[in-house]
């Protein structure tokens, strides 16, 4: 296994944190956002190996805040690229990354009053990006 470069780690982190942000922003609300960020941090902390190292070291990713479309245009390609990076450098960690990101996104959606349709739609787009489609 080749170690991940700083840029590759940032791509993994952008995808993972961005997925959480995407779901969190699907249904706005300040109190909900606090609950959701706590829920997501638990799921991301469950990562192991290369994925844990990528998600817990280095700078936080800078995500656009202007619109949901801009967030999606940054996050979904980062998720696809993260899977490609892991497939090339650490194939055994692809499924770990997918499951950690999806678990975090789903925990965020459930953190405040159940999963809203907009959150479910965001999770579907995240799942498709992690599968390499969409």
C-alpha positions in Angstrom: 0.0 0.0 0.0 1.3 3.4 -0.9 0.8 6.1 1.7 -1.8 8.8 0.9 -0.5 12.2 0.0 -1.7 15.2 1.8 -3.9 16.1 -1.2 -5.4 12.6 -1.3 -6.1 12.8 2.5 -7.8 16.1 2.0 -10.0 14.6 -0.8 -11.1 11.8 1.5 -11.8 14.3 4.2 -13.7 16.7 1.9 -15.9 13.8 0.8 -16.6 12.6 4.3 -17.1 15.9 6.0 -18.9 17.3 2.9 -21.4 14.4 2.9 -22.3 15.2 6.5 -22.6 18.9 5.7 -24.8 18.1 2.6 -27.2 16.1 4.7 -27.1 18.6 7.6 -28.0 21.4 5.2 -30.8 19.5 3.5 -33.1 20.6 6.4 -31.9 23.8 8.0 -32.0 24.5 11.7 -29.4 25.6 14.2 -30.2 23.3 17.1 -30.6 20.4 14.6 -27.1 21.2 13.2 -25.5 20.9 16.6 -27.2 17.5 17.3 -26.2 16.4 13.8 -22.6 17.4 14.1 -22.3 15.4 17.3 -23.9 12.4 15.7 -21.6 12.6 12.7 -18.4 12.9 14.8 -19.2 9.6 16.4 -19.5 7.8 13.1 -16.4 9.3 11.7 -14.5 8.4 14.8 -15.3 4.7 14.1 -13.1 4.7 11.1 -9.9 2.7 11.1 -6.6 2.4 9.3 -5.9 4.7 6.3 -9.4 6.1 6.5 -9.1 7.1 10.2 -5.7 8.7 9.5 -7.1 10.7 6.6 -10.1 11.9 8.5 -8.3 12.8 11.7 -5.1 14.5 10.6 -4.3 17.6 8.6 -6.5 20.6 8.0 -10.2 20.6 7.8 -11.6 20.9 4.2 -13.0 24.2 3.0 -16.5 23.7 1.7 -18.6 26.2 -0.2 -21.4 27.8 1.9 -23.2 29.8 -0.7 -25.6 27.2 -2.1 -26.6 23.5 -1.8 -25.7 23.1 -5.4 -22.1 24.4 -4.9 -21.7 22.1 -1.9 -22.9 19.1 -3.9 -20.7 20.1 -6.9 -17.7 19.9 -4.5 -18.7 16.9 -2.3 -20.0 14.4 -4.8 -16.9 14.5 -7.0 -14.7 14.3 -3.9 -16.5 11.2 -2.8 -16.0 9.6 -6.2 -12.3 10.6 -6.3 -11.8 9.3 -2.7 -13.1 5.9 -3.7 -10.8 5.9 -6.8 -7.8 6.9 -4.6 -8.5 4.1 -2.1 -9.1 1.6 -4.9 -5.6 2.4 -6.3 -3.7 2.8 -3.1 -5.5 0.8 -0.4 -8.3 -1.4 -1.8 -9.1 -3.0 1.5 -10.2 0.4 2.8 -12.7 1.3 0.1 -15.6 -0.4 1.9 -14.5 1.1 5.3 -14.7 4.6 3.7 -18.0 3.9 2.1 -19.6 2.6 5.3 -18.2 5.3 7.6 -19.4 8.1 5.3 -22.8 6.5 4.9 -23.1 5.8 8.6 -22.2 9.5 9.4 -24.7 10.8 6.8 -27.5 8.5 8.1 -26.7 9.4 11.8 -26.9 13.1 10.9 -30.3 12.6 9.2 -31.7 10.7 12.2 -30.3 13.1 14.8 -33.2 15.5 14.6 -36.8 14.3 14.3 -36.2 11.4 11.9 -35.1 11.4 8.3 -36.7 14.1 6.2 -37.3 13.5 2.4 -34.6 16.1 1.5 -32.1 14.3 3.8 -33.0 10.9 2.3 -32.4 12.4 -1.2 -29.0 13.7 -0.2 -28.1 10.3 1.2 -29.1 8.7 -2.1 -26.8 11.0 -4.0 -24.0 10.3 -1.5 -24.5 6.6 -1.9 -24.5 6.9 -5.7 -21.2 8.9 -5.6 -19.6 6.3 -3.3 -20.7 3.6 -5.7 -18.9 5.4 -8.5 -22.1 6.5 -10.4 -24.1 9.7 -10.7 
